[in-house]
Amino acid sequence: MCDRNGGRRLRQWLIEQIDSSLYPGLVWENDEKSLFRIPWKHAGKQDYNQAVDASIFKAWALFKGKFKEGDRAEPATWKTRLRCALNKSPDFEEVTDRSQLDISEPYKVYRIVPEEEQKCKLVGSCLNEMTERDCSSSEMETSTEDYLAIIKRSPSPAKDACQKPLLQDWWFYPPNTGSHAMDGYTTYMSEQVPHAFSQMILQFYYSGKAVSQVTTSRVEGCRLSVNQPITGEKNHVTESLENIRFPSAEYIASERQRQITKKLFGHLERGVLLSSNRQGIFIKRLCQGRVFWSGNCMQYKDRSVKLERDEIVKIFDTNQYIREFQHCYSNQLRLPDSKVTLCFGEEFPDGTPVHLKLIIVQIEQLGLKQLIDNSVKNYNTASLHLLPDPQMDPVQRLLPEPCTTHQRAFYRETPQITV
């Protein structure tokens, strides 16, 4: 029988804190007091105030005896402990549709689950056995329950198909065959660049370990999924797309992480569509599982960005990268990251070390890599010109201008995966 004492302890404690009104941003979301907001500002933000923004997380650490006044402050650890406790407790359920993480005062919304809705789920042992444990760094790496909580939150509710017309199948498009005026480059490079910019280098990491690298070959793009395309799924994929499958979970050494990754695969069957050209990299999420990304089209580098289902998103801007590269190279600054990172099933970036993420895929344009490598090799960026955009492509007409409506730093602190 499940021991729910730990869950009840958190539930009663948290309700008391909300009612106390002592913690800014920790408030009831509805009159019935079944939903509540909890502040969720990232510690890396310029206006982060530890005394205010970390107050509820610190209170939980004090209550649990994991921190006492005079100890070194660890707001990220405090936040992780309460997040893990909420996710593992049967009393709480995150309401992602109500959460607001892209505003100046971000917050998450949780629902207090009535007892009659709660059921014990056996996965080797009762999930609720972990509700009384806090998340030390070692537990975050090895706890099956932590990962099961991730998967529980991973699926996004299917949208009503009648709410929005289905996007046409030509979401991808052939590369422009016009000249690209790459002055100073050899004839060989000039001939290879168009096709190379449609090719992508995909690097797969499971729990921080590199397991595979694939270079796409078709100019139309690819579909990244767990299985082969579903027969008859004409609205989402055509035979022109290259099908790339996630590497087998058998590459994962830890038995528990291997099993959890396989469960996450169950939410990624339809996968994502990827397309690359001289304008940048585009993506369309089809799968039920949540997908988060980071790239140079992010408005805020320290906030997680989730892909919505069936929407085309530009996640990398090639010309923007070239401009930043030229500036950084000329001024001996840190070079910008030319890769886009996808994180499946878990928020990213969220302050959690990248090596703790179950599935990471990094994407890089082959053509851009060739041009940059050639430029660095010859110590010459003067001939590195912006790529022309002679006409508006179908995908571009469907997109807003996320990479031109805000100012960005010249280099990004995208977490690098250490193998």
Secondary structure, 3 states (H helix, E strand, C coil): CCCCHHHHHHHHHHHHHHHHCCCCCCEECCCCCCEEEEECCCCCCCCCCHHHHCHHHHHHHHHHCCCCCCCCCCHHHHHHHHHHHHHHCCCEEECCCCCECCCCCCEEEEEECCHHHCCCCECCCEHHHHCCCCCCHHHHHHCHHHHHHHHHHCECCCCCHHHCCCCCCCCCCCCCCCCCCCCCCCHHHHHHHHHHHHCEEEEEEECCEEEEEEECCCCCCEEEECCCCCCCCCCCCCCCCEEEECCCHHHCCCHHHHHHHHHHHCCCCCCEEEEEECCEEEEEECCCECEEEECCCCCCCCCCEECCECCEEEEEEHHHHHHHHHHHHHCCCCCCCCCEEEEECCCCCCCCCHHHCCEEEEEEEHHHHHHHHHHHHCCCCCCCCCCCCCCCCHHHHHCCCCCCCCCCCCCCCCCCCCC
